[in-house]
Amino acid sequence: MPDTILPEVVAPSLLSPLLKDRPEIRFLDVRTSGEFASTHIPGAYNVPLDTLGEHTRELLRVADTPIILVCQSGGRARKAEGSLKAAGMDNLHILDGGMNGWIAGGFAVVRGAPRMSLERQVRIAAGSMAALGGILALLLNPLFAIIPAMVGSGLVFAGVTDTCAMGMLLARLSYNRPSTCDPAEFVRALQAGREAPTGNWTAPASAAACSS
């Protein structure tokens, strides 16, 4: 059953003081493992969105646990909510503003070596392809204009359908899947009621300075 105290979208300012009185609340971070290793909420469990379907059956065993879905800004958390609710999980809530909102509020985080967020990777990849296609169309052959046209069409499609094929592809790169994060291990810990696994996520002094 849904938690009647927690709203569907929970503001960090409301959630942070609640955690002291509600130790059963769990954070499920659906960002890539690379993003999670870079910065995450203490005690959060990491199951990237593109692997969520592989673990839905196990997650159903904690359907009564109040779970706060976390991503970078909120979009992937909403997709995860739709997928898990369709499977029968109702006690789901979304962290308003995602990690961006949590960090902006000055709440505690665990920091590792800095990594680029998936959203930034998508913007850089799409922008680079569009720019390259435009330059090639000007210098070599007008037919190269099809590249920025396809990129633009893909971005429109992503906005209308709330899906991003480029993001899903980038999420599978080894850069976004560090060996320190194992989604299956996080799921097992969540099922068993154990604390989330810890990895080698503490950034060196120089890296921490760069990420602050």
Secondary structure in CASP SS format (residue, H / E / C, confidence):
PFRMAT SS
TARGET T0000
AUTHOR 0000-0000-0000
METHOD secondary structure of the structure
MODEL  1
M C 1.00
P C 1.00
D C 1.00
T C 1.00
I C 1.00
L C 1.00
P C 1.00
E C 1.00
V E 1.00
V E 1.00
A C 1.00
P H 1.00
S H 1.00
L H 1.00
L H 1.00
S H 1.00
P H 1.00
L H 1.00
L H 1.00
K H 1.00
D H 1.00
R C 1.00
P C 1.00
E C 1.00
I C 1.00
R E 1.00
F E 1.00
L E 1.00
D E 1.00
V C 1.00
R C 1.00
T C 1.00
S H 1.00
G H 1.00
E H 1.00
F H 1.00
A H 1.00
S H 1.00
T E 1.00
H E 1.00
I C 1.00
P C 1.00
G C 1.00
A C 1.00
Y E 1.00
N E 1.00
V C 1.00
P C 1.00
L H 1.00
D H 1.00
T H 1.00
L H 1.00
G H 1.00
E H 1.00
H H 1.00
T H 1.00
R H 1.00
E H 1.00
L H 1.00
L H 1.00
R H 1.00
V H 1.00
A C 1.00
D C 1.00
T C 1.00
P C 1.00
I E 1.00
I E 1.00
L E 1.00
V E 1.00
C C 1.00
Q C 1.00
S C 1.00
G C 1.00
G H 1.00
R H 1.00
A H 1.00
R H 1.00
K H 1.00
A H 1.00
E H 1.00
G H 1.00
S H 1.00
L H 1.00
K H 1.00
A H 1.00
A H 1.00
G C 1.00
M C 1.00
D C 1.00
N C 1.00
L E 1.00
H E 1.00
I E 1.00
L E 1.00
D C 1.00
G C 1.00
G H 1.00
M H 1.00
N H 1.00
G H 1.00
W H 1.00
I H 1.00
A H 1.00
G C 1.00
G C 1.00
F C 1.00
A C 1.00
V C 1.00
V E 1.00
R E 1.00
G C 1.00
A C 1.00
P C 1.00
R C 1.00
M C 1.00
S C 1.00
L H 1.00
E H 1.00
R H 1.00
Q H 1.00
V H 1.00
R H 1.00
I H 1.00
A H 1.00
A H 1.00
G H 1.00
S H 1.00
M H 1.00
A H 1.00
A H 1.00
L H 1.00
G H 1.00
G H 1.00
I H 1.00
L H 1.00
A H 1.00
L H 1.00
L H 1.00
L C 1.00
N C 1.00
P H 1.00
L H 1.00
F H 1.00
A H 1.00
I H 1.00
I H 1.00
P H 1.00
A H 1.00
M H 1.00
V H 1.00
G H 1.00
S H 1.00
G H 1.00
L H 1.00
V H 1.00
F H 1.00
A H 1.00
G H 1.00
V H 1.00
T H 1.00
D C 1.00
T C 1.00
C C 1.00
A H 1.00
M H 1.00
G H 1.00
M H 1.00
L H 1.00
L H 1.00
A H 1.00
R C 1.00
L C 1.00
S H 1.00
Y H 1.00
N H 1.00
R C 1.00
P C 1.00
S C 1.00
T C 1.00
C C 1.00
D C 1.00
P H 1.00
A H 1.00
E H 1.00
F H 1.00
V H 1.00
R H 1.00
A H 1.00
L H 1.00
Q H 1.00
A H 1.00
G C 1.00
R C 1.00
E C 1.00
A C 1.00
P C 1.00
T C 1.00
G C 1.00
N C 1.00
W C 1.00
T C 1.00
A C 1.00
P C 1.00
A H 1.00
S H 1.00
A H 1.00
A H 1.00
A H 1.00
C H 1.00
S H 1.00
S C 1.00
END
